Amino acid sequence: MDSQKQNDQINLRELIETLLRGKWIIIGITVLAIVLSVVASFAIQPKLYQAKTVLMASPIDLAGAKKADGDLVEYLTKFPTLTIDTYLQQIVAPEVLQATAEKLDLRGSSGKPINPEGLRGSITVNHVKDTNLLEVSVRRESPQEAAQIADTLASSFIDFITENTQRMGQQAVELIEDRLVTEEANLRDKSDALANYWKENDNIDVLKGTVTALKEELVSTRKNLLLLTRSIESNTNTLVALASLVEPADRIDLEAFWLTLGQDPKTVPTGPQLNLTLDQDALSQALLQVDLARIQTELIQQSSEQAALDQQLARLEDELTQAQIQLTEDEYRFNALNRDMEMAKQAYDAYQQKYKDAMLTAASELGKSSVIITSAAIVPSAAVSPNKPLNLAIGTVLGFML
């Protein structure tokens, strides 16, 4: 342990002695590094000034609030949505940089016009967190030029957004115009088909009225037939009852009976005017036979009426069935034609609305309303590069390290 401590002390002593022997070399290298950093800061590295312009950008949804529930019209005419991330990329697009360089007639060290790539390296664009603000920073050797580039770049970007939205609107207008011609022709064809249907077929309302009338007549006929059937049943029961009271041997031929009395049957008075003295049983039998004859006659008439009502009922049922079939077929054809026309009309109206929206987009300057300059660039008074204190510190550290 003592031997180890002694060795450490010897090594430390040797290190200190070595540093002392080479102190002038260390001091010289350090001074040289500091001098070089000073020369680099003041003579070699150019001064750079930074100017900053702040933009307030609002996303543009060119599709607007009138959406077509995801239908074909919306799909064909949908505009892209311009977001903040889109702005970050477009603000340094070659077209924007080229327009900025041309407006300011920017030239490089060789005197030639500067290209977009040469200008891009001096521009930084940042999105301020949790805001819709964009910071455009420009570093140039000239403070005035830095401020001019920052402001001109912002205005060129606004013009670029405006022209882009107008161009997209115009493209949509041209697309929709072609579709409108097609949809108008389709709507005309569907309208003509529906009009021809009305010419060739009865009005559906008339058919509905016919069906209603047939139903009412059918109900009335069934009611009359039911009443007649009940009357026939009643008369039949009465006839059976009367027939049971008349003895076949006692049945009287009434016409012969009146003739035997020396009177014309056609002129014989009835009711109270009849003043004959007959045997009471014979008279009762005669009256029963009269009732039997009357009921038989009624039954014959009722049977004929029943047969006629049965035929009428069958005819009405057949007519009602045919009318209902015709109404169903006509309604189906009408609904199909009307549905086709309504769909064609809806598509045409949707394209009409989209056409108006696209025309407004093509004519509007959305870029100027969605992107505004909230803070123009100020000509900087102090350079941001080179950082002299930092360079001196780095030179000193490097000198000691060497």
RATATA-V691885 format. One record per residue. N is the residue number from 1. RES is the residue in one letter. SS is DSSP state (H for helix, E for strand, - for the rest). Layout:
# RATATA-V691885
n: {N	N}
res: {RES	RES}
ss: {SS	SS}
This chain:
# RATATA-V691885
n: {1	2	3	4	5	6	7	8	9	10	11	12	13	14	15	16	17	18	19	20	21	22	23	24	25	26	27	28	29	30	31	32	33	34	35	36	37	38	39	40	41	42	43	44	45	46	47	48	49	50	51	52	53	54	55	56	57	58	59	60	61	62	63	64	65	66	67	68	69	70	71	72	73	74	75	76	77	78	79	80	81	82	83	84	85	86	87	88	89	90	91	92	93	94	95	96	97	98	99	100	101	102	103	104	105	106	107	108	109	110	111	112	113	114	115	116	117	118	119	120	121	122	123	124	125	126	127	128	129	130	131	132	133	134	135	136	137	138	139	140	141	142	143	144	145	146	147	148	149	150	151	152	153	154	155	156	157	158	159	160	161	162	163	164	165	166	167	168	169	170	171	172	173	174	175	176	177	178	179	180	181	182	183	184	185	186	187	188	189	190	191	192	193	194	195	196	197	198	199	200	201	202	203	204	205	206	207	208	209	210	211	212	213	214	215	216	217	218	219	220	221	222	223	224	225	226	227	228	229	230	231	232	233	234	235	236	237	238	239	240	241	242	243	244	245	246	247	248	249	250	251	252	253	254	255	256	257	258	259	260	261	262	263	264	265	266	267	268	269	270	271	272	273	274	275	276	277	278	279	280	281	282	283	284	285	286	287	288	289	290	291	292	293	294	295	296	297	298	299	300	301	302	303	304	305	306	307	308	309	310	311	312	313	314	315	316	317	318	319	320	321	322	323	324	325	326	327	328	329	330	331	332	333	334	335	336	337	338	339	340	341	342	343	344	345	346	347	348	349	350	351	352	353	354	355	356	357	358	359	360	361	362	363	364	365	366	367	368	369	370	371	372	373	374	375	376	377	378	379	380	381	382	383	384	385	386	387	388	389	390	391	392	393	394	395	396	397	398	399	400	401	402}
res: {M	D	S	Q	K	Q	N	D	Q	I	N	L	R	E	L	I	E	T	L	L	R	G	K	W	I	I	I	G	I	T	V	L	A	I	V	L	S	V	V	A	S	F	A	I	Q	P	K	L	Y	Q	A	K	T	V	L	M	A	S	P	I	D	L	A	G	A	K	K	A	D	G	D	L	V	E	Y	L	T	K	F	P	T	L	T	I	D	T	Y	L	Q	Q	I	V	A	P	E	V	L	Q	A	T	A	E	K	L	D	L	R	G	S	S	G	K	P	I	N	P	E	G	L	R	G	S	I	T	V	N	H	V	K	D	T	N	L	L	E	V	S	V	R	R	E	S	P	Q	E	A	A	Q	I	A	D	T	L	A	S	S	F	I	D	F	I	T	E	N	T	Q	R	M	G	Q	Q	A	V	E	L	I	E	D	R	L	V	T	E	E	A	N	L	R	D	K	S	D	A	L	A	N	Y	W	K	E	N	D	N	I	D	V	L	K	G	T	V	T	A	L	K	E	E	L	V	S	T	R	K	N	L	L	L	L	T	R	S	I	E	S	N	T	N	T	L	V	A	L	A	S	L	V	E	P	A	D	R	I	D	L	E	A	F	W	L	T	L	G	Q	D	P	K	T	V	P	T	G	P	Q	L	N	L	T	L	D	Q	D	A	L	S	Q	A	L	L	Q	V	D	L	A	R	I	Q	T	E	L	I	Q	Q	S	S	E	Q	A	A	L	D	Q	Q	L	A	R	L	E	D	E	L	T	Q	A	Q	I	Q	L	T	E	D	E	Y	R	F	N	A	L	N	R	D	M	E	M	A	K	Q	A	Y	D	A	Y	Q	Q	K	Y	K	D	A	M	L	T	A	A	S	E	L	G	K	S	S	V	I	I	T	S	A	A	I	V	P	S	A	A	V	S	P	N	K	P	L	N	L	A	I	G	T	V	L	G	F	M	L}
ss: {-	H	H	H	H	H	H	H	H	H	H	H	H	H	H	H	H	H	H	H	H	-	H	H	H	H	H	H	H	H	H	H	H	H	H	H	H	H	H	H	H	H	H	H	-	-	-	E	E	E	E	E	E	E	E	E	E	-	-	E	E	-	-	-	-	-	-	-	-	-	-	H	H	H	H	H	H	-	-	-	E	E	-	H	H	H	H	H	H	H	-	-	-	H	H	H	H	H	H	H	H	H	H	H	-	-	E	-	-	-	-	-	E	-	-	H	H	H	H	H	-	-	E	E	E	E	E	-	-	-	-	-	E	E	E	E	E	E	E	E	-	-	H	H	H	H	H	H	H	H	H	H	H	H	H	H	H	H	H	H	H	H	H	H	H	H	H	H	H	H	H	H	H	H	H	H	H	H	H	H	H	H	H	H	H	H	H	H	H	H	H	H	H	H	H	H	H	H	H	H	-	-	-	H	H	H	H	H	H	H	H	H	H	H	H	H	H	H	H	H	H	H	H	H	H	H	H	H	H	H	H	H	H	H	H	H	H	H	H	H	H	H	H	H	H	-	-	H	H	H	-	-	-	H	H	H	H	H	H	H	-	-	-	-	-	-	-	-	-	-	H	H	H	-	-	-	-	-	-	H	H	H	H	H	H	H	H	H	H	H	H	H	H	H	H	H	H	H	H	H	H	H	H	H	H	H	H	H	H	H	H	H	H	H	H	H	H	H	H	H	H	H	H	H	H	H	H	H	H	H	H	H	H	H	H	H	H	H	H	H	H	H	H	H	H	H	H	H	H	H	H	H	H	H	H	H	H	H	H	H	H	H	H	-	-	H	H	H	H	H	E	E	E	E	E	-	-	-	-	-	-	-	-	-	E	-	-	H	H	H	H	H	H	H	H	H	H	H	H	H	H	-}
